[in-house]
């Protein structure tokens, strides 16, 4: 009897990894997925916060992909371990704070460790030659295979025919002629393949959920590090940087102002950790102060908070301030006008 080979697929939740796994499933290989959770890909959670985003998918994309494929998915939490990848990338960053080459090597290494522990035979990824300039240029793909120690047990089914044959191909575990030869940044070939497989409702092919590829998010993270005087973060920081308006009117503190009722509810969960403000006389936002504000600076923070509430046109707005120690005070302030809030304050 022929032994059925087993492959572990890196499942990000995107179309490419979905197609790569499907190609191998169609060759009779037993496939299970792993999703490496760094903390920087939580799009479904953030869509659930704001009312205007409720029409966007709130699902866990990786779980949805696994369900469509009919395979098991194992989620590996690497939030703490991933910090060293982000803070000290050997191969540097992409356009923003995305350490793409180091990140992919790290994820493949975690998949390789899982493969060894569970006695699987090889690894599948959805990488496409030339699709991403930082990590998927042809001459960079061997770096990932080498530094993850996956070597030739790493198979990229979508581009396999333009790459050197891997062990699964040479050993006849998979038919190389049934693998893909996709290259470049266009997603037309993948979308056509999805149609042939009958896949629909997948996340946008050119999307991606990693916050670190977003210039605005990366700017907020850099600002956080400058404020703290050191490059460190926790998971709560990851989420807070994604929510609300972030304004730094003074070097020593930042104001995080909710943009709607959903963000008000979300930020309320953090209110005991921060000095926080909300408008008491008019409907308005909850705002958190990250840092230390003097008495005069508290008044400035209150005026900013009032600017984003329904009392913005009033001559006076009452703003309740609650310190981290629970002490409360009510300030009566004149809301700042829009032209009194410089663009430079926005992080």
Helices and strands as residue ranges (DSSP letters): E 6-10, H 15-25, E 30-37, H 43-47, G 51-53, H 61-69, E 73-77, H 79-87, H 100-118, E 122-124, H 138-147, G 151-153, E 154-155, G 160-162, H 167-170, G 176-178, H 188-197, G 211-213, H 215-228, H 235-240, E 245-250, E 253-257, H 261-268, G 271-273, E 275-279, E 286-291, H 295-307, E 317-322, E 328-333, G 338-340, G 343-345
